[in-house]
C-alpha cells in the first residue's frame, strides 16, 4: 500500500505540537504563527483521514492515531538529524599530514597532542616521523618539523625553539666524568651530523680526539644507547627532560653548543591550508617563552 502524500514539514509541525500539547508553544519553537501550525495539522489529518489530536476547550490531547504516530516519527526524525549532523561534520573535517623529526615528536609533541585535538576537533592530524631527511612534496606532506638552520630550498620556515646540544649519559657513566677533558677516554656516540662533538669541544674549551663511537640517524636511539651505558650522547637536553628529571639520564657538564633549532617548514609552491595555519599557531603557542 502506498504511503499517504504527507510533507516532512507537516510531520515536523505535528511532532512539535504533540510534544508541547500546545499549538502556540509549537509555533514559537518553529518560528511560525499559531494559525500556520493549525493549518499544517488540519492538512496532515486530512491526508491521513483521521484526527491526531483530541481538542477540548481547555486542553489538547493526542488521539489514538497521534499516540501511535508520535514515537515512530520522533525516532525517524532523530535518525535523519544524526545522519545530517554526521555528513556536515565530515564535510568540515580538514586533513593535515605533518612529518616530525623523532626527537621532537617524543620529547615535546606527544604529551601535548591531546590538547591540540581537544581544541581543533575539525582537523584530522596525521603524523609521520622522520630522521630529519624529508621531501615534503614527494612524501605528500603538508608540513614538517625538522632540526637545522632554517635554510631549505623551496620551503618556508618558521623557527620554533632552540635546542642546544650537551653531553648526556647514564649515571654510572657520569660518575667517571669529573671534567670535560675526561671525555677523551669515553665512547662518544655520534649523530649523522659528524661535526657536533668537535663543535661542542670548542665551546667547552677542550680538545677531543675524533669521535669513533657508533653513529645514529636518530637522537632518540642515540640517547637510548647512552641510557644503556654504551657511551655518551650529544643531544638536546630540552628533548629529554623526563629522563633527566627521573635521574635515569645525567648532563655531566653545563657547556652546550648551538648547531641549529627546530623549525616548522612547508612548501612555497602551494597556498598554506587553513588547517596548517591553525596547527602553526597552536605549535607556536606551546613553545617556551
N, C-alpha and C positions, 0 to 999 in steps of 0.2 A: 504494500500500500504506500503510495507516495506521501511525503510529509506535507503538511499544510504550508502554504506560502507565507511564512511569517518572517519579519525582518529581525536582524540581530539587534537593531536599535530598540524595537518594541520589547524584546526579551530583556534587554538591559534595564529598560524603564520598569518592567514588571519586577525584576529582581530587587531593585532599589525600593519600590513601593511595598513589596512583600516583606522586605527586611525591616522597614520602618513602620509598616502598617499605618502609613500616613502619606497621602499624596503630596501635601505641602512640603514635608521634610524631604521626600524623594526629589521634588522639584528643586529644592535648594541644593541638594548634593549634586544634581546633574546640571545645574545652572540653566534651567528652563522654567517656564511658568507652570503653575498648578494645572492650568487648562490644557497645556500640552501633554502633561502626564495623563490626565483623564482621557484625552483623545487617543493616545497610544494604547492605553489599557482597553478602552472600548473597541478599538480596531483589532487588537490581539484576541479579545474574547470573541469577536465576530468571526475571525478567521478560524478559531478553534471550535466554535459552535457551542461554547459553554462558558459560564461565568467563572472567573478566577478569584473573585472576592465576594464576600457576603457583606453588603452595605447596610448599616443601620444608622439612625440619626446621630448616634453618639460614638460609634466605633466602626472599625474596618477590620474584618477578619478574612482569612483565606478560606476559600471554598475547598471542597474535597479535591477538585481538579488542581487548584492552586497549591495545595499541600503536596500533591503528587509531583507537580512540575518544579517547585522551588529547589529542592535538594539536587535534582539532576541538573538543573540549569546552573546552580552555583558551582557544582563540580566541573561542568563543561566550560564555564567562563574562567574558572581558575586554571584549567589546563591551557586555555588559549592565552591567558595573561602570562603564564610561566613560559610558554613557548615563545611568545613575542619578546619577553624580557631576555630569554636566552639568546635569541637572534640579535637583539640590539646590543647585548653585552659582547657577543662575538665580533660584531662589526667594529666595536670600539677598541678591541684589543690590538695593541701595536707590538709587533715582534722586534726584538733588538738582540743582535748577536755580537758579543764582545769577547775578544781574546784577552786573556790576562796572564801576565808572567806569573809562574807558580809561586814565587816567593811572596809577591804582593797579595795573591789570592789567599794563601794560607795565613800570612802574618797580619793582614789588615782587613781584607774584604769579607771573608766568610762570616765572621761574627757580626758584621753589620748588615748583611743581606736581608735578614728578616725585617729590619726597619724599612729598607727600600721597598720591599714587596708590600708592606702594610701601607706605605704612603702612596704607592703607584700601582694599584691593582689592575689598571688598564694596560700595563706593559708586561709582555711575556718575555722575560730576560733569559737568554741562553748564553752560558759562559763556557768558553773553551780555554784551557790552559796551554801555555807555550813556554819555550825556553829562551825567550827574548828574540828569537828569529821568527818573523811572521810577515806574510804578504797579505795585506788586507783584502785586496780585490780578488786575488787568486783563491783565497780561502773563504770568500763570501762573508767577510766580517764588516760590521758597521763601524767598529772602532776597536782599538786595542790599548791596553795598559802595558807599558814596557819601561825598561830601565835604560838610560843613556843620556846623551847630551841634547836631545830635542831636535836634532837635525836629521830628518828622514825625508828622502826625496818624494815629492808629490803628496806629502801629507801635512796637515795642520797638526800642531802640537800644543797642548795645554799643560803647563807644569803642575804637578800635583803635590809632591813632597820630596824634600831632600832625604837622602838615605846614606850618610857617610858610613864607610866600612871600618871595622875594628876586628882584631883577633878574638875569636870565640872558641871555647873548648870545654871539655868536661872538667869537673872539679879536681879529679886526680891528676889530670894533665896540668891544670893551672898551678897545682902545688909545687911543680918543678920549675915554674917560671917566675923568678923574682924580679927580673928587669927585662926590658925588650931584647937586650942582646942575648938572653937565654934562648930565644927562638932559633938561634943558629944551630942548636942541637935538636930541634923539634922537627917533626914531619909536617910540612906546610901544605895543606890541602889547597888546591887551586880551582878557580872557575875558568870559563872559556876566555876571560879577559886576562891574558898572560902577564900583563904588567902591573896587576893590582898590588902584589906583595912588594914589588920594587917601589911603587908609589907610596905605600904605607911606611916602608922603612925610611924613606926620605923624610916623610912628615914626622916620624918618631926620632929622627936624628941618628940613625944607626945604619950600618952596612949589613946586609944579609946576603948569603950565597944564593945563587939562582934556585928558586923553588923547584923541587923534583918530586913532590908528592902527587898522588892521584889527581886527575883533572876531571871536573864535573861540569855538566851543562846546566845544572840546577843548583842554586844556593841551598834549597831545601835539602837535597840529597847530601850536599857537602856538609851541612850542619848536622845532619843525621849521623854521618860518619864521625864527626867530631864528638858528638854525644856518646858514641860507642867507644870513645877513647882511641880512635885511629889517627888522631893528629889535631892540628889547629886550623880552623877555618877562618877565612877573611870574609865577613858578611855584615850586612846592616843590622845592628842590634835592635833597631826600631821594629824590625820584622820578626824578632824572636823574643819579644818582651815576656811572654808567658813562661818560656823555658828559663829565662834569666830570673824572673821573679820567684819561680819554684826552686831555684838553686840547682837545676839539672844542667844548666849551662852557665859559664863564667866568662866575663870580659876581663881578662887579667890586666890590661893596660888601658889608660884613658885616651891615648893617642888615636885619632881617627883620620881618615883621608876621604875627601870628596871626589869621586870619579864620575859622578852622574846623579840623576834623580829619577823618580818615577814620573811618567808623562801619560796623558791620555792623548791618543792620536787618532785621526780619522782622515779619509780620502779627501783631497781637494777637488777631485774630479766630479763629485756629485753633491747636491744640497744636503745639509745636515738634517736628518729626520727629527721630527718633534720629540720622539721618544729618546733620541740620543741627547738632545738639548736638556731634557729633564734629568737624564742619567748624569750628564756632566755637572749640572747644577747641584744635584744631590751629592755626587762624589766630592766636589769641592767643599761642600758644607761639612763633610766628615773629616777634612784634613786638619791636622793640628795647627794651632794659631802660630 
